Amino acid sequence: MKQTAAIRDIETDRAHGGSWLFLTNHMHVLASISRAPDATIRQTATRVGISERAAAQIIKDLEEGGYLTRTRIGRRNQYLLHRDLPLRHPMHGHRTIGELLDCLNHGL
């Protein structure tokens, strides 16, 4: 299987002592879906740099948490983000996922 540039970058960072990231894989999956709501799990997993199984579990977590809704269209899924929901940590519960996604996607 070919490695993507994103996976290589993460692996390079970790090889040089960087073993942690500021955002979780849940946030990376959410950001990926916000950019491509009709992407396959494989495409999302590749973009984030995780396995398809991990991506599927994260999507399930996000659905169960009410942060996204999946709609089946033919053989594909389409995801709808619920951007008005609050972030989960008490320190940041006054902010929404939409605000964080806007910050990540469009800059500060």
N, C-alpha and C positions, 0 to 999 in steps of 0.2 A: 504494500500500500504506500502511495506517495505521501510524503509529509508536506503540509502546507507551510507557507511562510510564517503564519501565525504560530503554529506549533513549534517550528524551528526557533522562532524568536523567544518563546517561553522557555524552551529547553536550553537555549543559549544563556538566557538570564539566570536560570537555575544553576547552570554549570559554573557561573561566576558568582555564586553566593546569594542570589536572589531567589529565595524559596517561598516567598509569599507575594500576594497581590493585594491591592486595595479593595477590589470589588470581588464578590463571590461569583461562582459559575452561574448561580441563579440570575444574578444581574446581567451577566454577559449573555445568557440565553434570552432574557427579556429584551435586552438592547438589540440583539440579532433579530428577534421576531418583530420588534418595532420597525426595523428597516426593511424586513422582507416577510410580511405576514403570511405569505403563501409558500415559503420555503419548506422543503422536506426536512424531516428530522436529520437526515444525513447531511444536508447542506448546512443546517444550523450547527450540528456537532462539529463539522469541519471548520466552520467560521470561528467557533468558540475555542476549538482545540481540545475537545473531549470526545469520549466514545459516544456512539449512537445510543447505547443503553443508558448512559448517564444523562444525555440530552432528553431522552424520553421520560426518565424519572423526574427530571427537573420540570419539564412541561406538565407532567401529572401533578407535581407539587403546586405549581403556579395555578393550574386549573382548580385544584381543590381549595387553594387559598382565595379563589375568586379574582385573581389578578388577570386571568385571560379566559376566554371562551373559545372552544374549538368548534368549527362548523365543517362538516364533510361536504365537499363540492366535487362530485364525481369520484375519482380515485385519490384526490388530494385533500389535505386539511387547509383551512383558512383560519387564522387566529385573530381574535379581536382583543386588544388590550384594554383593560379598565384603568385608564390613566389617572382617574380621580381618587383611587384608593391610597391610603397612607402607607408610608414605609413602615416596616415591621418593628424596628427597634424603638424603644420608648424615647430615646434621645432625639429621634428624627421623625416621630409620628406626626408632627405638625406639617410635614412635607409629603407630597404625593409622588408616586412613581413617575407620573408624567413630568413633574418638575425635574426629577433626577435625569430622566431620559432626555429631556430638552437640553439640560446642561451638558450631558455627555455627547449628544449628537450635534449640538450647535455651538458649543463653547460657552464660556462664562460671560 
